[in-house]
């Protein structure tokens, strides 16, 4: 059973703004980026996941159409849950999310414990953005059959929800099975909401309506009015109450008209990417972007920048 996120926007609630950091072993760290995002008024901090990238692949990248990668950070990503744990330690309000994680590449019992622990320690701020996995060669190394990856993900999510919600949890599926077990801590939330990052189409929308709480668009999907209607149709057909979360991953700088259209059709959040630049440049970008979006004033952005600069000086002095 899927869980509808408490923060799901009503028709009167404002659209939220999130930040995604393509984590790597260079540049700004997740904790610094998350703190700066929170200080500048952003609502959610997202990070991605790839455990590894096979050097020889049959799977084409969705953006390039072949085995080439658009960014070398694909092979340098940090662990998403460790990254979000460091972010949780220095923030108090901003939600902590993945865009997207690949749950089928982890043991579901261990992953359920990791996510529940993060939700417990962060005060209930976790959102699980999950993907089916475009890189089928990567999935294969984790013994996930490419043609069954949607079924594997469904079972993993169901099993993790059992561990999150049941006092004596058990699950019996094709790909995951365990007998009656105790597993604490339970998440602070009834259960962390799950958003699916995947290309929008009939199969994906039916899957989301049956198993998840919302949709994260791919960078290739910006004109989504018709797709939003299709997702709502599937949502109602599945007997779901309320509305799905709809999160747009902004690939290029959208116009004011684009943003207004997204809000009008029911988009609940826009995710903005951070540049692959130095810590100081990323923090400056966050301040400028927050002012453009009306999330903070010039004075507020200056205060956030000063706080980030102070933290940077303290970190430099401790080395």
Secondary structure, DSSP 8 states (H G I E B T S, - for coil): -----TT---TTS--EEEEEE---SSSS-HHHHHHHHHHTT-SEEEE---S---SS-SS--TTTSSS--S-GGGGT---HHHHHHHHHHH-SSSEEEESSB-GGGS-HHHHHHHHHHHHHHHTS-EEEEE---S-HHHHHHTT--GGGHHHHHHHHHHHHHHHHH-SSEEEE-SS-EEEEE------SSSS-EEEEES--SHHHHHHHHHH-SEEE--TT----HHHHHHHHHHHHHTT--S--EEEEE--S---HHHHHHHHHHT--EEEEE--SS-HHHHHHHHHHHHHHHTSS-HHHHHHHHHHHHHHHHHHHHT-
